[in-house]
């Protein structure tokens, strides 16, 4: 059988997953279409009602990929209930009549390199640990560089003189990964585009608005699942800070979790699960550094973030910093989200 591999869509990182699979395994890859209203409608139709939104989006991603010809699916998410999606998603898809292979790369609710390598050997017996390791390193560099560029964009795009320059260059930068370059070219490309981004003319005064985005990783990373809330806020002329990205998930979380809890000891005594401890820590950071507001974004039913909500409200009240909560589900209306976002912007601007 000619194996055609696919995976859940995850914002800009899907280009990295495509790069690794295509190069390390020399297999055909179908990148699922960017998540849309159709994606969640498909996923919601066959999902349990009260499961969290990433499950519904992922299931919709799988259905769209299978309809395009994929016959091998991967699930590699963990850290919360996400780590238990695979078995139920596989059963739902088989019950719908799809014929495919399903590989769950999770062990103890975290992605397993051992299971990942076994998957690679299954798809391409000719691959080896050195080849997989090389392209894994390249992929990690891509993730780190994407995150560095995105941080610069969030900080400065709202103040560009010629509207659209940042987004146009961002598309060009992400497209460069499809050239299947080696590590040296990936590094040179980053510095080349970093220079291009910094050459974009911006006009930022000292009184510009700053907003901290906190919340659940999936809602923050995949713009389309949250109606592009982050970009809409940036285009209003706001400097946005968001620490939650794959660099944090892969490296920063393990190195900093204990220190974050210690620095937030007046509010939390232990890890709240998933990314909720970071939500509390960065809310406190925003309050102490005089940000103009905090926006808390999560999928409906995200238990760790629900645990963090009252703590963040306490921080908001004690420091007098505005806090808006956005919870996303299949029934959401983009117009309603936009109206709340505009009202929040008007309020912090008036303050």
Protein Blocks (a to p, Z undefined) as FASTA:
>chain_A
ZZddddddehjllmmmmmmmmmmnopacdddddddfklmmmmmmmgcfklcfklmmmmmm
mmmmmmnopabdcdfbehilmlmmmmmmmmmmmmnopacddddfbeehiacfklmmmmmm
mmmmmbcfklmmmmmmmmmmmmmmmmmmmmmmmmmmmmcfbghklmmmmmmmmmmmmnop
afklmmmmmmmmmmmmmmpccdddfkbccdddedjfklmmmmmlnoommmmmmmnopacd
dfbdfklmmmmmmmmmmmmmmmmmmmbcbdebjjlmmmmmmmmmmmmnopabdcddddeh
ilklmmmmmmmmmmmmmnopacddddddfkbcfklmmmmmmmmmmmmmmZZ
